[in-house]
């Protein structure tokens, strides 16, 4: 446990200068730990794994092998951004795995939320393990563990933990940001040159859009979630709310309602908008969005997203509601 306590000598990182010092120290420590060996990293594009990747690219360059698994439940543009930033800009050794069909086929007809999470988690481990087995000479596994993950053994992330890699793939761990809090990880990310849109990303659940396409996932309803989420994010960014509102997304429940279009009755889905503020996800309040913004988002969703005839704004705080719908 002593290994898992933040060292008293580690100063709180509050400025770019302190972040640079941390980065220099970590680069030296990583080179010392890893030597000439190879390191594997599952790079989701989330803040933590992205910062670890950028740090390791600086420290050991091509000895780092990043694997980005596209499970089909990522937000619009995310896989492209990972490739653009890490492969094209930072020159990372990046393996992109298109596992969309594999995940979505496994999820057909599965409506129980915990079952969905288990399938997504297990499939992720399987895909990652298959990629790891194709590679020779890997000795280390890098992870974006941060200090709250260690402290909150019964916290938000813990109950979503689906277990680790199989026994034959138990590599030595490399966890360079494990003593940092999220705000410190972000400052380090900026100092490493990662784009703000990556560093200040809102929290995004591991099972991704899978828990926002409520019930049994279908490809067309999943696209309605993805497209409406992209519109919401675009309009929040245009309104200056990016990085201000803690978490905002859309949800599409698995039932339809009646509408009318071109004089004909429709039977289509509804998109629910959720925008909440929170400190640590244990409770949340509702963002008071201005009506003109809500109308703009509504108009775009109703005209641009196929199969949708209704837009709702969820006013429920946590508790009594949870942030996600399942
Ligand atoms: P709830 O819905 O429990 O969500 O109020 C609290 C926070 O946790 C996120 N969340 C998840 N994160 N895997 C994750 O990594 C999950 O399965 C999961 N479910 C919820 C949620 O987005 C919110 O920030």
Boltz pocket constraint, residues with backbone or C-beta under 6 A from the ligand:
constraints:
  - pocket:
      binder: B
      contacts: [[A, 117], [A, 156], [A, 157], [A, 160], [A, 203], [A, 204], [A, 205], [A, 206], [A, 207], [A, 211], [A, 247], [A, 281], [A, 282], [A, 318], [A, 321], [A, 322], [A, 323], [A, 324], [A, 325]]
      max_distance: 6.0
